[in-house]
Amino acid sequence: MRSTPSPAQQPEPGTVHWDPAQYLRFADERTRPLHDLLARVPALPHEPAPTVLDIGCGPGNSTAVLRRRWPGGRLTGIDSSPEMLATARAEGEPTADYLLADARGYDPADARPDLVVSNATLQWVDGHLDLLPRWAAALKPGAVLAFQVPGNFDAPSHTLLAGLRRSPRWRDLLGGDATRAGVHRPETYLDALAGAHCTPDVWETTYLTLLAGPDPVLEWVKGTALRPVLGRLAAPEDRAAFLAEYGALLREAYPAGPHGTVFPFRRIFAVAVRY
């Protein structure tokens, strides 16, 4: 699994360059929804040694959670970022296999998995609703597809970013497509999974995360939503100016309180059992 991927598996040009260290600054907060997701996963067909795919494994923090849940499982992490996979292999979950591949082109059918997990990845994938029937078709009866995605695209952290990148100062550099994809309503995922020969369990939760330190919301989004934007700002002075302007907007939208900064974060969850 660690060999060089075929051309069909290579990430497409313009792939976001991820910063594992920045992403992992809030590792506990980012991993908590995965624990809540896995709590609803039933027994798998080949317990205690199932075949598990972690699609969008990032720096391996999610793969490490899966290893703790299934110590004897055959785990494979799939991600399109070489930087993230390097961290996953070295620090995240070194005993897993890893594959450099884009979620849109990867076909899990050959693995015949007992569980396909995608933790906060599908929001980056345009047309990801079309992937769900293909992923579900790879499952044997009783096997499970489980994913969670952020549902906060209407929150100030995202709407302020969208408005700023379209402002006169930044629109020529950033255009209207500096962020990608998005998510659907929970009902849409429920219908898609039910139509893919699965019994779906779909729900949503809003986490009230208490963040510490100066500009904590800015530091959070630097690891996720800001990555495509910063990738288009090649000049250091442009990057610094944009971060200063966006940071000021975030401080107003998310004022610091006596115990830290409250950052509400809605997430959508789905667990689907193939029948």
KEKE-3310 file (N, C-alpha, C; in steps of 0.2 Angstrom, whole numbers, plus 5000, padded with zeros to 4 digits):
npx = (5004:5011:5017:5022:5008:4997:4995:4981:4978:4984:4984:4975:4980:4982:4978:4975:4988:4991:4993:4999:5003:4997:4984:4983:4983:4971:4968:4961:4948:4944:4944:4934:4920:4922:4923:4910:4903:4908:4903:4890:4891:4887:4891:4903:4905:4916:4921:4933:4942:4941:4940:4945:4942:4949:4944:4951:4960:4969:4981:4982:4976:4963:4964:4971:4962:4953:4961:4962:4949:4947:4959:4964:4961:4962:4968:4967:4972:4967:4972:4973:4984:5001:5008:5000:4999:5012:5014:5004:5010:5021:5018:5004:4996:5006:5005:4996:4991:4994:4987:4990:4978:4964:4948:4937:4941:4945:4941:4933:4930:4938:4944:4934:4927:4923:4920:4918:4925:4923:4930:4926:4929:4921:4916:4925:4924:4918:4902:4900:4889:4886:4896:4892:4883:4892:4902:4894:4890:4901:4901:4899:4884:4879:4890:4897:4895:4901:4901:4905:4902:4906:4893:4893:4892:4885:4889:4897:4911:4912:4904:4909:4922:4919:4913:4923:4933:4927:4927:4932:4946:4951:4945:4951:4962:4957:4945:4929:4929:4936:4935:4929:4916:4905:4891:4876:4859:4854:4843:4844:4856:4851:4841:4849:4857:4847:4842:4853:4853:4854:4852:4849:4856:4854:4860:4862:4873:4877:4892:4898:4912:4925:4937:4954:4967:4975:4966:4958:4949:4953:4965:4960:4953:4963:4969:4959:4947:4953:4964:4963:4962:4973:4982:4981:4987:5001:5011:5019:5016:5003:4996:4998:4991:4978:4975:4975:4964:4954:4955:4951:4938:4933:4936:4926:4915:4916:4918:4930:4927:4925:4930:4936:4935:4919:4915:4903:4899:4892:4888:4886:4880:4881:4877:4877:4870:4873:4862)
npy = (4994:5006:5010:5019:5029:5025:5034:5037:5038:5049:5065:5078:5093:5108:5104:5107:5112:5105:5108:5099:5101:5113:5109:5100:5107:5108:5095:5087:5093:5092:5078:5074:5073:5061:5051:5052:5048:5035:5029:5025:5015:4999:4982:4974:4964:4956:4956:4952:4958:4968:4974:4990:5006:5022:5035:5050:5052:5061:5068:5056:5056:5052:5039:5033:5033:5024:5013:5011:5007:4996:4985:4974:4976:4977:4991:5004:5020:5033:5047:5063:5071:5072:5078:5076:5062:5059:5063:5055:5042:5043:5048:5048:5035:5023:5009:5006:5004:5015:5025:5035:5045:5052:5056:5056:5048:5036:5019:5009:4995:4984:4981:4976:4981:4980:4992:5008:5024:5041:5055:5072:5075:5075:5087:5094:5089:5090:5086:5075:5068:5059:5049:5041:5031:5022:5019:5013:5002:4994:4988:4973:4963:4969:4976:4993:5011:5026:5043:5060:5077:5095:5106:5120:5130:5141:5149:5163:5162:5156:5164:5177:5175:5172:5184:5193:5188:5192:5205:5222:5223:5210:5202:5201:5193:5182:5178:5171:5158:5153:5144:5127:5116:5110:5105:5095:5095:5086:5078:5075:5067:5056:5051:5048:5038:5028:5025:5018:5005:5003:5004:5019:5030:5046:5061:5077:5088:5102:5108:5117:5124:5128:5140:5144:5157:5170:5176:5163:5157:5161:5154:5141:5140:5142:5130:5123:5129:5140:5136:5134:5147:5154:5148:5154:5166:5172:5181:5187:5199:5201:5190:5192:5204:5200:5190:5199:5207:5198:5192:5202:5204:5191:5192:5201:5194:5183:5186:5187:5179:5178:5166:5161:5159:5156:5145:5140:5125:5116:5100:5086:5070:5052:5036:5021:5005:4992:4982)
npz = (5000:5002:4990:4976:4970:4956:4940:4940:4953:4957:4966:4959:4950:4959:4971:4988:4999:5014:5031:5043:5056:5060:5058:5068:5080:5086:5090:5099:5099:5086:5084:5093:5087:5079:5088:5093:5082:5080:5091:5087:5078:5074:5078:5068:5053:5053:5066:5079:5070:5059:5041:5038:5031:5031:5024:5018:5028:5034:5045:5052:5064:5065:5061:5071:5081:5076:5077:5090:5093:5085:5088:5082:5069:5051:5044:5033:5028:5018:5008:5000:5001:5002:5012:5024:5024:5027:5040:5046:5044:5051:5064:5067:5065:5065:5062:5052:5035:5021:5008:4994:4987:4978:4985:4976:4965:4971:4973:4984:4982:4979:4991:4999:5011:5029:5036:5031:5034:5035:5040:5042:5029:5016:5014:5007:4994:4979:4972:4981:4985:4975:4977:4988:4985:4977:4987:4996:4989:4989:5001:5010:5015:5031:5033:5036:5032:5038:5041:5045:5043:5043:5047:5046:5037:5036:5046:5055:5053:5041:5032:5034:5029:5015:5011:5013:5004:4992:4992:4986:4988:4988:4978:4965:4967:4974:4969:4966:4970:4981:4992:4993:4988:5000:5010:5012:5017:5031:5028:5015:5014:5021:5013:5001:5006:5010:4998:4993:4997:5011:5028:5036:5048:5054:5060:5069:5077:5088:5093:5107:5107:5118:5116:5118:5120:5110:5096:5093:5085:5072:5072:5072:5059:5051:5049:5042:5033:5029:5021:5006:5003:5008:5000:4988:4990:4987:4990:5004:5011:5006:5012:5025:5027:5023:5033:5044:5042:5041:5054:5062:5059:5064:5078:5081:5078:5086:5101:5114:5130:5148:5151:5139:5121:5114:5102:5092:5083:5071:5066:5055:5055:5049:5049:5041:5037:5027:5019)
capx = (5000:5015:5021:5019:5001:4996:4992:4974:4977:4988:4980:4974:4983:4979:4976:4977:4993:4989:4998:4997:5004:4992:4977:4983:4983:4965:4967:4956:4942:4943:4943:4928:4915:4923:4921:4903:4901:4909:4898:4884:4893:4886:4896:4905:4904:4922:4924:4937:4948:4938:4944:4942:4945:4948:4945:4952:4963:4973:4988:4982:4973:4957:4966:4973:4955:4950:4965:4960:4943:4948:4966:4967:4959:4966:4967:4970:4971:4967:4972:4976:4989:5007:5011:4996:5001:5019:5013:5001:5014:5026:5015:4997:4995:5011:5004:4991:4993:4992:4987:4989:4973:4959:4942:4933:4943:4946:4935:4934:4927:4943:4945:4928:4928:4918:4918:4921:4924:4926:4929:4927:4932:4917:4914:4930:4923:4912:4898:4901:4883:4887:4901:4889:4880:4897:4905:4889:4890:4907:4900:4895:4879:4881:4895:4894:4897:4900:4904:4903:4904:4904:4887:4893:4894:4881:4891:4901:4917:4912:4901:4914:4927:4916:4912:4930:4937:4924:4928:4936:4953:4953:4942:4955:4967:4954:4939:4923:4929:4942:4933:4926:4911:4900:4887:4869:4855:4854:4838:4847:4860:4846:4838:4854:4859:4842:4842:4859:4852:4857:4848:4853:4855:4857:4858:4866:4875:4881:4897:4900:4919:4928:4944:4959:4972:4973:4963:4958:4945:4957:4970:4956:4951:4970:4970:4954:4944:4958:4969:4963:4962:4980:4986:4981:4990:5008:5015:5019:5012:4996:4994:4998:4985:4971:4974:4974:4958:4949:4955:4947:4931:4932:4936:4920:4909:4917:4921:4932:4923:4930:4933:4939:4930:4914:4915:4898:4901:4887:4891:4881:4883:4878:4879:4872:4872:4871:4857)
capy = (5000:5012:5011:5025:5027:5025:5041:5038:5040:5055:5071:5083:5099:5113:5101:5111:5110:5105:5109:5094:5104:5118:5105:5096:5112:5107:5088:5084:5096:5089:5071:5072:5071:5055:5047:5051:5044:5028:5026:5023:5010:4992:4976:4973:4957:4952:4958:4959:4960:4970:4978:4997:5011:5029:5039:5057:5051:5067:5066:5050:5056:5048:5032:5031:5032:5018:5007:5009:5004:4989:4984:4969:4977:4979:4998:5008:5027:5036:5054:5065:5076:5069:5080:5073:5055:5058:5064:5049:5036:5044:5050:5046:5028:5020:5002:5006:5005:5021:5026:5042:5044:5057:5052:5055:5043:5030:5014:5004:4989:4979:4980:4973:4983:4980:4998:5014:5029:5047:5060:5079:5075:5075:5094:5096:5085:5092:5081:5070:5064:5053:5044:5037:5024:5018:5017:5008:4996:4990:4984:4967:4964:4970:4981:5000:5017:5031:5049:5066:5083:5101:5109:5127:5135:5148:5152:5169:5160:5155:5169:5183:5173:5173:5191:5196:5187:5195:5212:5225:5223:5204:5198:5199:5188:5176:5176:5168:5150:5151:5138:5122:5111:5111:5100:5095:5094:5079:5074:5073:5061:5051:5049:5045:5031:5024:5023:5014:4998:5004:5007:5025:5033:5052:5066:5083:5091:5108:5108:5123:5123:5134:5140:5148:5161:5176:5174:5156:5155:5162:5149:5135:5140:5141:5122:5120:5133:5145:5133:5136:5154:5156:5145:5159:5172:5170:5187:5187:5205:5200:5185:5195:5209:5196:5187:5204:5209:5192:5191:5207:5202:5185:5194:5204:5189:5178:5190:5183:5180:5177:5159:5159:5161:5151:5144:5135:5121:5111:5094:5081:5063:5047:5029:5017:4998:4988:4975)
capz = (5000:5002:4984:4972:4967:4949:4938:4941:4960:4959:4967:4954:4950:4963:4977:4994:5003:5021:5036:5048:5063:5061:5059:5075:5086:5090:5088:5103:5097:5079:5085:5097:5083:5077:5094:5094:5076:5080:5096:5084:5073:5077:5077:5061:5051:5055:5073:5081:5065:5052:5037:5039:5027:5033:5018:5021:5035:5036:5048:5055:5071:5065:5060:5078:5085:5073:5079:5097:5093:5083:5088:5077:5062:5045:5043:5028:5028:5011:5008:4994:5004:5004:5019:5029:5025:5030:5047:5048:5044:5057:5071:5068:5067:5060:5060:5047:5028:5019:5001:4992:4982:4979:4987:4970:4961:4974:4973:4989:4980:4980:4998:5002:5018:5034:5038:5027:5038:5032:5045:5040:5022:5011:5013:5002:4988:4974:4970:4985:4986:4971:4980:4993:4982:4976:4993:4999:4985:4990:5007:5011:5020:5038:5034:5038:5030:5043:5040:5048:5040:5046:5045:5049:5031:5036:5052:5053:5051:5034:5028:5034:5024:5008:5009:5012:4997:4986:4993:4981:4989:4987:4973:4959:4969:4977:4965:4970:4972:4985:4996:4989:4989:5005:5012:5010:5022:5034:5025:5008:5016:5023:5006:4997:5009:5010:4991:4992:5000:5017:5034:5038:5055:5052:5065:5069:5084:5088:5099:5109:5109:5121:5113:5122:5117:5105:5089:5092:5079:5066:5072:5070:5052:5047:5048:5037:5028:5026:5017:4999:5002:5009:4994:4982:4992:4987:4993:5011:5013:5005:5017:5032:5027:5023:5040:5049:5041:5043:5061:5066:5058:5068:5085:5083:5078:5091:5106:5120:5136:5154:5151:5133:5116:5112:5095:5090:5077:5070:5062:5053:5056:5046:5050:5036:5037:5021:5020)
cpx = (5004:5019:5018:5013:5001:4994:4985:4973:4980:4983:4980:4978:4979:4976:4979:4983:4991:4995:4996:4998:4999:4985:4977:4983:4977:4963:4961:4949:4939:4941:4936:4922:4916:4921:4914:4900:4902:4905:4892:4885:4892:4892:4897:4905:4910:4926:4928:4942:4945:4943:4941:4946:4944:4950:4945:4955:4967:4979:4987:4978:4966:4958:4968:4967:4953:4954:4964:4954:4943:4956:4968:4964:4964:4964:4971:4968:4972:4967:4975:4982:4995:5009:5007:4998:5008:5018:5009:5005:5019:5024:5008:4995:5000:5010:4999:4994:4990:4992:4986:4984:4968:4952:4937:4935:4945:4940:4937:4932:4932:4944:4940:4928:4922:4916:4922:4920:4927:4924:4931:4931:4927:4915:4919:4929:4917:4909:4899:4895:4883:4891:4897:4886:4886:4901:4900:4889:4896:4907:4897:4889:4881:4886:4892:4898:4896:4904:4901:4906:4902:4898:4887:4894:4890:4884:4896:4908:4918:4909:4905:4919:4925:4915:4918:4933:4933:4924:4932:4943:4955:4950:4946:4960:4963:4948:4933:4923:4935:4941:4930:4920:4906:4897:4880:4865:4855:4849:4840:4852:4856:4843:4843:4856:4853:4841:4848:4859:4855:4851:4852:4851:4858:4855:4863:4867:4878:4885:4898:4907:4922:4936:4948:4964:4970:4971:4962:4954:4949:4962:4966:4955:4958:4971:4965:4952:4948:4963:4969:4964:4970:4985:4986:4985:4998:5012:5014:5015:5005:4993:4993:4992:4979:4970:4972:4967:4952:4949:4951:4940:4929:4932:4929:4914:4910:4921:4924:4928:4928:4933:4936:4934:4926:4914:4910:4900:4896:4890:4885:4884:4878:4881:4874:4875:4869:4867:4858)
cpy = (5006:5013:5017:5024:5028:5032:5042:5040:5046:5061:5075:5089:5104:5110:5106:5108:5110:5106:5105:5097:5109:5114:5102:5100:5111:5100:5085:5086:5093:5082:5069:5070:5063:5050:5046:5048:5037:5025:5023:5017:5003:4988:4975:4966:4953:4954:4951:4961:4962:4973:4985:5002:5018:5033:5047:5057:5057:5065:5060:5050:5052:5040:5029:5029:5025:5012:5006:5006:4997:4987:4979:4970:4978:4986:5001:5015:5029:5043:5057:5070:5072:5071:5077:5066:5054:5058:5057:5043:5037:5044:5048:5039:5024:5012:5001:5006:5012:5021:5033:5042:5050:5053:5051:5049:5036:5025:5009:4997:4983:4977:4976:4975:4981:4987:5003:5020:5035:5053:5067:5079:5077:5083:5097:5093:5087:5086:5074:5065:5058:5048:5039:5031:5019:5015:5012:5001:4991:4986:4978:4968:4964:4975:4988:5005:5022:5037:5055:5072:5089:5104:5117:5132:5141:5152:5158:5167:5159:5161:5176:5181:5174:5180:5195:5195:5190:5202:5215:5224:5216:5200:5196:5193:5181:5174:5174:5161:5149:5146:5134:5119:5114:5105:5100:5094:5087:5075:5071:5067:5055:5047:5045:5038:5026:5021:5019:5007:4998:5006:5013:5027:5040:5057:5072:5085:5097:5108:5115:5123:5129:5134:5145:5152:5166:5173:5167:5154:5156:5156:5142:5135:5140:5134:5119:5125:5138:5142:5135:5143:5156:5153:5150:5165:5171:5175:5187:5193:5204:5195:5188:5200:5205:5193:5193:5206:5204:5191:5196:5206:5196:5187:5198:5199:5184:5182:5185:5184:5178:5171:5157:5162:5155:5151:5138:5131:5115:5106:5089:5074:5058:5040:5024:5010:4995:4982:4971)
cpz = (5000:4996:4981:4969:4959:4947:4940:4948:4962:4960:4961:4955:4954:4969:4983:4997:5010:5025:5042:5055:5065:5062:5066:5081:5090:5089:5092:5101:5090:5079:5088:5093:5080:5082:5094:5088:5077:5086:5093:5079:5077:5076:5070:5059:5053:5061:5075:5076:5059:5048:5037:5035:5030:5027:5020:5028:5038:5039:5053:5062:5071:5064:5067:5082:5083:5076:5086:5098:5091:5082:5083:5070:5057:5043:5037:5028:5020:5011:5002:4995:5006:5011:5024:5030:5028:5037:5049:5049:5050:5064:5072:5070:5062:5058:5055:5040:5026:5011:4999:4986:4984:4981:4981:4966:4964:4975:4978:4988:4981:4987:5002:5010:5023:5036:5033:5032:5034:5037:5043:5034:5016:5009:5008:4995:4984:4972:4974:4986:4981:4973:4984:4990:4980:4982:4996:4995:4986:4997:5006:5015:5027:5039:5034:5034:5035:5041:5044:5044:5044:5043:5046:5043:5031:5043:5050:5051:5044:5030:5028:5029:5017:5006:5009:5006:4991:4987:4987:4981:4987:4981:4967:4961:4971:4973:4969:4972:4976:4990:4991:4992:4995:5007:5011:5017:5025:5030:5018:5009:5017:5017:5002:5000:5009:5003:4989:4995:5007:5022:5037:5045:5054:5058:5065:5076:5083:5094:5100:5112:5112:5119:5117:5118:5112:5098:5088:5086:5072:5066:5070:5062:5048:5045:5043:5032:5025:5021:5010:4998:5003:5003:4988:4984:4993:4990:5000:5014:5012:5010:5023:5032:5027:5030:5045:5048:5043:5051:5065:5065:5063:5075:5086:5083:5084:5097:5112:5126:5142:5154:5144:5127:5114:5105:5093:5084:5076:5065:5061:5052:5052:5047:5046:5036:5031:5022:5013)
residu = (MET:ARG:SER:THR:PRO:SER:PRO:ALA:GLN:GLN:PRO:GLU:PRO:GLY:THR:VAL:HIS:TRP:ASP:PRO:ALA:GLN:TYR:LEU:ARG:PHE:ALA:ASP:GLU:ARG:THR:ARG:PRO:LEU:HIS:ASP:LEU:LEU:ALA:ARG:VAL:PRO:ALA:LEU:PRO:HIS:GLU:PRO:ALA:PRO:THR:VAL:LEU:ASP:ILE:GLY:CYS:GLY:PRO:GLY:ASN:SER:THR:ALA:VAL:LEU:ARG:ARG:ARG:TRP:PRO:GLY:GLY:ARG:LEU:THR:GLY:ILE:ASP:SER:SER:PRO:GLU:MET:LEU:ALA:THR:ALA:ARG:ALA:GLU:GLY:GLU:PRO:THR:ALA:ASP:TYR:LEU:LEU:ALA:ASP:ALA:ARG:GLY:TYR:ASP:PRO:ALA:ASP:ALA:ARG:PRO:ASP:LEU:VAL:VAL:SER:ASN:ALA:THR:LEU:GLN:TRP:VAL:ASP:GLY:HIS:LEU:ASP:LEU:LEU:PRO:ARG:TRP:ALA:ALA:ALA:LEU:LYS:PRO:GLY:ALA:VAL:LEU:ALA:PHE:GLN:VAL:PRO:GLY:ASN:PHE:ASP:ALA:PRO:SER:HIS:THR:LEU:LEU:ALA:GLY:LEU:ARG:ARG:SER:PRO:ARG:TRP:ARG:ASP:LEU:LEU:GLY:GLY:ASP:ALA:THR:ARG:ALA:GLY:VAL:HIS:ARG:PRO:GLU:THR:TYR:LEU:ASP:ALA:LEU:ALA:GLY:ALA:HIS:CYS:THR:PRO:ASP:VAL:TRP:GLU:THR:THR:TYR:LEU:THR:LEU:LEU:ALA:GLY:PRO:ASP:PRO:VAL:LEU:GLU:TRP:VAL:LYS:GLY:THR:ALA:LEU:ARG:PRO:VAL:LEU:GLY:ARG:LEU:ALA:ALA:PRO:GLU:ASP:ARG:ALA:ALA:PHE:LEU:ALA:GLU:TYR:GLY:ALA:LEU:LEU:ARG:GLU:ALA:TYR:PRO:ALA:GLY:PRO:HIS:GLY:THR:VAL:PHE:PRO:PHE:ARG:ARG:ILE:PHE:ALA:VAL:ALA:VAL:ARG:TYR)
# end
